[in-house]
Amino acid sequence: MKPHRFQTIYILLFSLLLADEPVFKIVPLGVKGGEDESNLSSYMVAPIHSDNFICLDAGTLHAGIVKAIDKGVFKKTAKYVLENNIKAYLISHAHLDHIAGLIINSPSDSPKNIYALPHVLDIIVDKYFSWDNWANFTDRGEEPKLNKYHLQSLYLDTEVAIQNTDMSVKVFELSHVNPYKSSAFLIRHNESSVLYLGDTGSDIIEKSTSLNYLWETIAPLIISKQLKAIFMEVSFPNSQPNNYLYGHLTPRLFFNESEVLESYLGENGLSDFPIIVIHRKPNGNNEEIIKSELLKNNVFNINLIFPEQGRLLTF
């Protein structure tokens, strides 16, 4: 029996509604790129119907969780969220503005995994969780090892399930003041993904092909609408000289990279695609200048999102 015409329309409309339903929820615990130690790079991410989050970088934890509680995102205490809702940390690189919150909160935290490239984990153990600097809460390095954090190495081109969550991660290498390396994380839940870039310089400045490889790899996910959003840093306004970028992007360089990405997508391939602008450095009024320069020169019609600490985002 053929479905009634109105039944067919209903099915189509229902399918469209499902397609527009958010897949991920994101809680920014810290959004800035420096100075304000209570608001440094850190983003909780979970499937929309789960409270099992990962934390992408961990510059700020407690202060950001408190902000999220104040905004009604969490109904539990900050201690409960830290211990029970954050199931793992993914650290893009070991600069303090991306890991200070993890170190400071480690005595109050619960056992969980820290995922990163091997050289990042080496820095975490050798420079931070050494007994000269801080108690060794990891399962590597100096004795006594307190074994609270299991350090899990990630390797390029290998997808890994994130323990105690319904997500997996694939890591990409980025250049952050060549030869120093940062990384990007492609987080997948079922057939949907979000992409988080740690600090990165432009390929042009870094004399690298890291971003080009990343754009070529993830372009099919944008075309198929499986990639829901990208986190991408813009640390300085366009007035920052190239020799003082320290492995970061400006709005001009952000759009240069957007042009490369769109070359793999086709014309208007980035139109209305969500890019979350992260890591704006708050020197003077730089944050507003960066925002203005991005909005003014957005010829790709990207859906530019400027996250606020503690305010829930869904994609």
C-alpha positions as CSV (number, residue, x, y, z in Angstrom):
1,M,0.0,0.0,0.0
2,K,1.4,3.4,-1.0
3,P,1.6,5.9,1.9
4,H,-1.0,8.7,1.9
5,R,0.3,12.0,0.5
6,F,0.0,13.7,3.8
7,Q,1.8,10.8,5.5
8,T,4.7,11.2,3.1
9,I,4.9,14.9,3.8
10,Y,4.9,14.2,7.5
11,I,7.7,11.7,7.2
12,L,9.8,14.2,5.2
13,L,9.2,17.0,7.6
14,F,10.0,14.7,10.6
15,S,13.3,13.7,8.8
16,L,14.2,17.3,8.3
17,L,13.6,18.1,12.0
18,L,15.8,15.2,13.0
19,A,18.5,16.4,10.7
20,D,18.5,19.8,12.5
21,E,18.6,18.3,16.0
22,P,21.8,19.1,17.8
23,V,24.2,16.3,18.3
24,F,26.8,17.9,20.7
25,K,26.6,20.2,23.7
26,I,29.6,22.3,24.6
27,V,30.3,24.2,27.8
28,P,33.1,26.7,27.5
29,L,35.0,26.7,30.8
30,G,37.6,29.2,29.5
31,V,37.7,31.1,26.3
32,K,40.6,33.6,26.5
33,G,44.2,33.2,25.4
34,G,46.0,34.8,28.3
35,E,46.2,37.2,31.3
36,D,42.9,36.2,33.0
37,E,43.8,33.0,34.8
38,S,40.1,32.4,35.6
39,N,39.2,32.2,31.9
40,L,41.7,30.2,29.9
41,S,41.2,27.6,27.1
42,S,39.0,24.8,28.2
43,Y,35.8,23.3,26.6
44,M,33.6,20.5,27.9
45,V,32.0,18.4,25.1
46,A,29.4,15.6,25.3
47,P,26.7,14.1,23.1
48,I,23.5,16.1,23.5
49,H,21.7,13.5,25.6
50,S,24.7,12.5,27.8
51,D,26.4,14.0,30.8
52,N,29.7,12.2,30.2
53,F,31.9,15.0,29.0
54,I,35.5,15.2,27.7
55,C,37.5,18.4,28.4
56,L,39.3,19.8,25.4
57,D,42.3,21.5,27.0
58,A,42.1,22.5,30.7
59,G,43.5,26.0,31.2
60,T,40.6,26.8,33.6
61,L,38.4,24.2,35.3
62,H,36.8,25.2,38.6
63,A,36.1,28.9,37.8
64,G,34.5,27.9,34.5
65,I,32.4,25.2,36.1
66,V,31.1,27.8,38.7
67,K,30.2,30.1,35.8
68,A,28.3,27.3,34.1
69,I,26.4,26.5,37.3
70,D,25.5,30.2,37.7
71,K,24.1,30.1,34.2
72,G,22.0,27.0,34.9
73,V,24.0,24.6,32.8
74,F,24.7,22.3,35.7
75,K,22.5,21.6,38.7
76,K,25.2,19.9,40.8
77,T,28.2,21.4,42.7
78,A,31.5,22.3,41.0
79,K,33.1,19.4,42.9
80,Y,30.6,17.0,41.5
81,V,30.9,18.2,37.9
82,L,34.7,18.0,38.1
83,E,34.8,14.5,39.6
84,N,31.8,12.9,37.8
85,N,31.0,14.7,34.6
86,I,34.5,15.3,33.2
87,K,35.5,11.8,32.1
88,A,38.8,12.6,30.3
89,Y,41.1,15.4,29.3
90,L,42.4,15.9,25.8
91,I,45.4,18.3,25.8
92,S,46.5,19.9,22.5
93,H,49.8,21.1,23.8
94,A,51.5,21.7,27.2
95,H,51.5,25.5,27.4
96,L,50.2,26.6,30.8
97,D,47.2,28.4,29.5
98,H,46.0,25.0,28.2
99,I,46.8,22.9,31.3
100,A,47.0,25.1,34.4
101,G,43.5,24.2,35.6
102,L,44.2,20.5,35.4
103,I,47.3,20.8,37.5
104,I,45.8,23.1,40.1
105,N,42.6,21.0,40.5
106,S,44.4,17.6,40.4
107,P,44.3,17.1,44.2
108,S,40.4,17.4,44.1
109,D,39.9,15.4,40.9
110,S,38.9,11.8,40.4
111,P,40.8,9.2,38.4
112,K,40.6,9.6,34.6
113,N,42.6,9.5,31.4
114,I,44.7,12.3,29.9
115,Y,44.9,11.9,26.1
116,A,47.6,13.7,24.1
117,L,50.4,13.2,21.6
118,P,53.4,11.4,23.2
119,H,55.7,14.5,23.4
120,V,52.9,16.5,25.1
121,L,52.5,13.7,27.8
122,D,56.3,13.8,28.2
123,I,56.2,17.5,29.0
124,I,53.3,17.0,31.4
125,V,55.2,14.4,33.4
126,D,58.7,15.9,33.2
127,K,57.8,19.6,33.7
128,Y,54.6,19.7,35.8
129,F,53.8,16.5,37.6
130,S,57.3,16.1,39.0
131,W,57.8,16.3,42.8
132,D,59.9,19.4,42.5
133,N,57.0,21.2,40.9
134,W,53.8,19.4,41.9
135,A,52.8,16.0,43.3
136,N,52.9,13.3,40.6
137,F,49.3,12.4,40.1
138,T,50.1,10.4,37.0
139,D,51.1,6.8,36.4
140,R,54.4,7.7,34.8
141,G,57.6,9.6,35.9
142,E,59.0,10.2,39.4
143,E,58.2,8.0,42.3
144,P,56.0,7.9,44.2
145,K,53.4,7.8,41.3
146,L,49.9,8.5,42.7
147,N,48.2,6.9,39.7
148,K,45.2,9.2,39.6
149,Y,45.7,10.1,35.9
150,H,46.4,7.5,33.3
151,L,48.4,9.0,30.4
152,Q,47.1,7.7,27.1
153,S,49.2,8.4,24.0
154,L,47.5,9.4,20.8
155,Y,49.0,8.7,17.4
156,L,48.5,10.3,14.1
157,D,46.0,8.7,11.7
158,T,44.6,6.4,14.5
159,E,41.1,6.8,16.0
160,V,40.8,5.9,19.6
161,A,37.7,5.4,21.7
162,I,37.6,7.8,24.7
163,Q,37.0,5.7,27.8
164,N,33.8,6.2,29.8
165,T,32.2,8.2,27.0
166,D,30.3,7.6,23.7
167,M,33.0,9.5,21.7
168,S,36.2,8.8,19.9
169,V,39.1,11.0,18.9
170,K,41.5,11.3,16.0
171,V,44.5,13.6,16.4
172,F,46.2,15.8,13.9
173,E,49.6,17.6,14.2
174,L,49.7,21.4,14.1
175,S,52.6,23.8,13.9
176,H,52.9,26.3,16.8
177,V,56.1,28.2,16.4
178,N,57.8,25.7,14.2
179,P,59.3,23.2,15.3
180,Y,57.1,23.3,18.4
181,K,53.9,21.2,17.8
182,S,50.4,21.6,18.9
183,S,47.5,19.4,17.8
184,A,43.9,19.2,16.6
185,F,41.2,16.8,17.8
186,L,38.5,15.4,15.6
187,I,35.8,14.2,18.1
188,R,33.3,11.8,16.8
189,H,29.9,10.5,18.2
190,N,28.3,8.0,15.9
191,E,28.4,9.7,12.5
192,S,28.8,13.3,13.7
193,S,31.9,15.2,14.6
194,V,33.4,18.4,15.9
195,L,36.9,19.6,15.3
196,Y,39.0,21.4,17.9
197,L,42.2,23.1,17.0
198,G,44.7,23.9,19.7
199,D,47.0,26.9,19.1
200,T,48.3,27.0,15.6
201,G,50.1,29.3,13.2
202,S,49.2,29.7,9.5
203,D,50.9,27.4,7.1
204,I,52.3,30.5,5.3
205,I,54.0,31.8,8.4
206,E,55.0,28.4,9.9
207,K,56.3,27.1,6.6
208,S,54.2,24.1,7.2
209,T,51.6,21.9,5.4
210,S,49.8,20.9,8.7
211,L,46.7,22.9,8.2
212,N,46.4,22.2,4.5
213,Y,46.5,18.4,5.3
214,L,43.8,18.9,8.0
215,W,41.5,20.9,5.7
216,E,41.8,18.4,2.9
217,T,41.0,15.6,5.4
218,I,38.0,17.1,7.0
219,A,36.4,18.7,3.9
220,P,34.4,15.6,3.0
221,L,32.9,15.7,6.5
222,I,31.7,19.3,5.9
223,I,30.2,18.4,2.5
224,S,28.3,15.4,4.0
225,K,27.2,17.6,7.0
226,Q,28.8,15.2,9.4
227,L,31.1,17.9,10.9
228,K,29.0,20.1,13.1
229,A,31.5,22.8,14.1
230,I,35.1,23.8,14.2
231,F,36.9,25.5,17.1
232,M,39.6,27.7,15.7
233,E,41.9,30.2,17.4
234,V,42.4,33.9,16.5
235,S,44.8,35.3,19.0
236,F,45.8,38.7,17.7
237,P,44.3,41.5,15.6
238,N,45.6,42.2,12.1
239,S,48.0,44.9,13.4
240,Q,50.2,42.2,15.1
241,P,53.5,41.9,13.1
242,N,54.2,38.4,11.7
243,N,57.4,38.1,13.7
244,Y,55.4,38.6,16.9
245,L,52.6,36.1,16.2
246,Y,54.3,33.3,18.2
247,G,52.5,30.6,16.3
248,H,49.0,32.1,16.3
249,L,46.4,33.5,13.8
250,T,45.1,36.9,13.1
251,P,41.7,37.5,11.3
252,R,43.6,37.9,8.0
253,L,45.4,34.6,8.4
254,F,42.1,33.0,9.6
255,F,40.5,33.9,6.4
256,N,43.5,32.8,4.4
257,E,43.1,29.4,5.9
258,S,39.4,29.6,5.3
259,E,40.1,30.1,1.6
260,V,42.3,27.0,1.5
261,L,39.5,25.0,3.2
262,E,36.9,26.3,0.8
263,S,39.1,25.3,-2.1
264,Y,38.4,21.7,-1.0
265,L,34.7,22.4,-0.6
266,G,33.7,24.3,-3.6
267,E,32.2,27.8,-3.9
268,N,30.1,28.9,-0.8
269,G,31.2,25.7,0.9
270,L,31.7,27.5,4.2
271,S,28.5,29.5,4.0
272,D,26.7,29.4,7.4
273,F,29.1,26.8,8.7
274,P,29.8,27.3,12.4
275,I,33.3,28.2,13.4
276,I,33.8,28.9,17.1
277,V,36.5,31.6,17.5
278,I,38.7,30.8,20.5
279,H,41.8,32.0,22.3
280,R,41.4,35.8,21.7
281,K,44.1,37.4,23.8
282,P,42.6,40.1,26.0
283,N,45.4,42.7,25.8
284,G,43.8,46.2,25.8
285,N,40.7,46.1,23.5
286,N,42.2,43.4,21.2
287,E,39.2,41.1,21.8
288,E,36.8,43.6,20.3
289,I,39.2,44.5,17.5
290,I,39.6,40.8,16.5
291,K,35.8,40.3,16.6
292,S,35.2,43.5,14.5
293,E,37.9,42.5,11.9
294,L,36.4,39.0,11.6
295,L,32.8,40.2,11.1
296,K,33.8,43.0,8.7
297,N,35.8,40.7,6.4
298,N,33.7,37.6,6.5
299,V,33.3,37.1,2.7
300,F,32.8,33.4,3.2
301,N,29.6,34.0,5.2
302,I,30.9,31.7,8.0
303,N,28.7,31.5,11.0
304,L,31.2,33.0,13.4
305,I,30.5,32.2,17.1
306,F,32.3,34.0,19.9
307,P,31.9,31.7,23.0
308,E,31.2,33.1,26.5
309,Q,32.5,31.4,29.6
310,G,29.9,29.1,31.1
311,R,27.2,29.6,28.4
312,L,26.0,26.4,26.8
313,L,26.4,25.9,23.0
314,T,24.7,23.1,21.0
315,F,25.5,21.8,17.5
